[in-house]
Amino acid sequence: MVTSSHETAHRIFQDRPELLPPVFDLLGVPLPTKAEIDVISPDTTEIRPLERRVDTVLRVKVPDGNGFLLAIEAQGRRDRAKASSWTYYLGYLRAKYDMPALLLVVCQDRPTARWAAGPFRTGYGDWSALTLHPLVLGPGNVPVITDPDTAAKNLAMTAFSALTHSTQPEAPAILEVLAKALGTADKTSFRYYSEIMEIGLSQTPVRDNWRKLMKNGSYFPGRGTLVEETFLEGQAVAKANAVVSVLKTRGIDVDSEALERIKGCTDTDTLDRWLTLAVTTPRAADLFESEAAA
């Protein structure tokens, strides 16, 4: 069964390829410098109706031309069928693209990670025709990042650390430093990481921890951090929608000018006043007249 945590465990490599160099260092397989990384089709089907699909496939190009393919699989439990599937994936990719291929398996618990490391033999009796040795990432070799400076410098690795350790006791501490780091990150990074963590943690006990960190806007309150800005923006949008809803429910006409002004307001105190008035006012325009008088 494909789950949200399964998807984010491999999808983050597609979205944030800068995660690969530190990950390969952890695995003891240094990535060539100046490598370029492309996402290619994960479909390894040859003949329908049997469909075979790798979670993520990346093509790593290096300056000297000797690149390789990286198949990435998220694995949540032991599965005897995976040995043959993984062997097939690598054989197919090697034949189709005429490039060396590696398999990286991402796990969120130690027993599964130990099993996924193999080796997995294909052969008969004592004779091994093929032996598969996956690269494996899991709680045993992915660092627990709880240092704020480290988190701020490497959001991708910190997010991956949080996803990998999401079922471990260290998870809340990792999420806290990640939230603090996002409080001073650019808006694009903030939105990406807050969303992928929300999705990736959806079936874990620490999802509520993450939601509280994102909603309370507590990091450096009043200093204009992105966590706080996003929290307040969400409040303003909800209150503006409530004002419009109350007016329309009462049959009050809300013309385009009034709608634009209400939706464009980001001051939550003003919106609170308008919401109170919306219950009794005979015209939408009276909201703004009362505001001018105030």
Buried (B, 14 or more C-beta within 10 A) or exposed (E): EEBBBBBBBBBBBBBBBEBBBBBBEBBEEEBBEEBEBEEBEBEBEEEEEEEEEBBBBBBBBBEEEEBBBBBBBBBBEEEEEBBEBBBBBBBBBBEBBEBBBBBBBBBBBEEBBBBBBBEBBBEEEEEEEEEBEBBBBBBEBBBBBBEBEBBBEBBBBBBBBBBBBBBBEBBBBBBBBBBBBBBBBEEEBBBBBBEBBBBBBBBBEBBEBBEEBBEEBBBEEEEEBBBBBBBBEEBBBEBBEBBBEBBBEEEBEBEEEBBEBBBEBBEBEBBEBBBBBBEEBEEBBBBBEBBEEE
